[in-house]
Amino acid sequence: MRKNQTSMTAIGIAIVRGIESEKPEGERICYDPYARQFTGGFLYNFVRFFDKLGYSERKGPGVMGFLTVRERHIDEFLKGQLQAGAGQVVILGAGLDARAYRFDELKKIRVFEVDHPASQASKKEKVKRIFGELPAHVTYVSIDFNLESLEQRLTESDYDKSLKTLFIWQGVTQYLMPEAVDSTLAFIARHSPAGSSVIFDYMYPTLLDGTIKRGEVNNMRSKRWASGEMLVFGIPEGTATAYLEQRGFIDVKDADSKFLHDAYFHGKNASRTVAHGYAIASAMVK
Ligand SMILES: C[S@@+](CC[C@H](N)C(=O)[O-])C[C@H]1O[C@@H](n2cnc3c(N)ncnc32)[C@H](O)[C@@H]1O
């Protein structure tokens, strides 16, 4: 990412959440009442207009579907981990993620929003505008994952190594160097107690290297001069369990596009698709 540039992809993803959230309660897959306020008027309406014309689905079939079920799948995991006693939540590459503000249960514990300094500065301005102030239960930690260690940045904050912790890493790993993904996972495995957990989505390298040709990937590549967010990291299909076990995790669940479709797209949503090549892994700390 560029030093002074807020994440464009974070805005795009929040717009997708906002569009889904406009649907009736029984139909929408995820609900983020703040997404629209976080993204502002013109761009939101522009993307929404073209989405209604079917442009997003033509450009990247199943991508809106993936982004929607990803939000829901991670919400479900979060609820499960809170019930299982998670005492703090760390949101890595938080962007415009609104979980800290839309889950009442999270207001009773500490939430860490960890993000690139430029993205975080603009998020904090938006939070102040929407809620009047920065909420006391959120600690904002700035980091460049490719240049700084999570260990240093979190241990300088009020992160409590003794609490069972959930780490959410949504929509970020593909932009990082493999070493940055490794060191972040190593921090989680070493500095959170047994029963802590991590959930993150990732792409298959066959998408990144163009073996599988997809419009939205070409689009992201051609726009990287503007966004500064390069597509770098992937995990080969079917290998996430071994990848995480080698890094000290247990009870790995690897949710691929078929699993996610079958879990969330029923009834009115049955004809929606989830793009192949995107998956979500979750695991527990031993
Ligand atoms: C696609 S957005 C996802 C935002 C949010 N997690 C969501 O799902 O709505 C990618 C996020 O990763 C962050 N990011 C990308 N590269 C980063 C880096 N090298 N260091 C820190 N954060 C980074 C961006 O600032 C941005 O917030």
The ligand as a MOL file (V3000), in Angstrom:
LIG
                    3D

  0  0  0     0  0            999 V3000
M  V30 BEGIN CTAB
M  V30 COUNTS 27 29 0 0 0
M  V30 BEGIN ATOM
M  V30 1 C -9.9420 -4.9700 0.9850 0
M  V30 2 S -9.6680 -3.9760 2.3810 0 CHG=1
M  V30 3 C -10.5100 -4.9190 3.6170 0
M  V30 4 C -11.0240 -4.0630 4.7120 0
M  V30 5 C -11.8570 -4.7720 5.7620 0
M  V30 6 N -11.1140 -5.8460 6.3940 0
M  V30 7 C -13.1240 -5.2870 5.1650 0
M  V30 8 O -13.2200 -6.4880 4.9080 0
M  V30 9 O -14.0320 -4.4820 4.9610 0 CHG=-1
M  V30 10 C -7.9670 -4.2690 2.6830 0
M  V30 11 C -7.4710 -3.6660 3.9830 0
M  V30 12 O -6.1400 -4.1200 4.1780 0
M  V30 13 C -5.3440 -3.0480 4.5780 0
M  V30 14 N -3.9740 -3.3020 4.1150 0
M  V30 15 C -3.5730 -3.6450 2.8700 0
M  V30 16 N -2.2260 -3.7600 2.8370 0
M  V30 17 C -1.8050 -3.4770 4.1120 0
M  V30 18 C -0.5350 -3.4110 4.7220 0
M  V30 19 N 0.5810 -3.6470 4.0390 0
M  V30 20 N -0.4720 -3.1000 6.0370 0
M  V30 21 C -1.5900 -2.8280 6.7530 0
M  V30 22 N -2.8250 -2.8880 6.2220 0
M  V30 23 C -2.9330 -3.1970 4.9110 0
M  V30 24 C -5.9470 -1.8090 3.9350 0
M  V30 25 O -5.6220 -0.6220 4.6480 0
M  V30 26 C -7.4350 -2.1470 4.0030 0
M  V30 27 O -8.0230 -1.6510 5.1710 0
M  V30 END ATOM
M  V30 BEGIN BOND
M  V30 1 1 1 2
M  V30 2 1 2 3
M  V30 3 1 2 10
M  V30 4 1 3 4
M  V30 5 1 4 5
M  V30 6 1 5 6
M  V30 7 1 5 7
M  V30 8 2 7 8
M  V30 9 1 7 9
M  V30 10 1 10 11
M  V30 11 1 11 12
M  V30 12 1 11 26
M  V30 13 1 12 13
M  V30 14 1 13 14
M  V30 15 1 13 24
M  V30 16 1 14 15
M  V30 17 1 14 23
M  V30 18 2 15 16
M  V30 19 1 16 17
M  V30 20 1 17 18
M  V30 21 2 17 23
M  V30 22 1 18 19
M  V30 23 2 18 20
M  V30 24 1 20 21
M  V30 25 2 21 22
M  V30 26 1 22 23
M  V30 27 1 24 25
M  V30 28 1 24 26
M  V30 29 1 26 27
M  V30 END BOND
M  V30 END CTAB
M  END
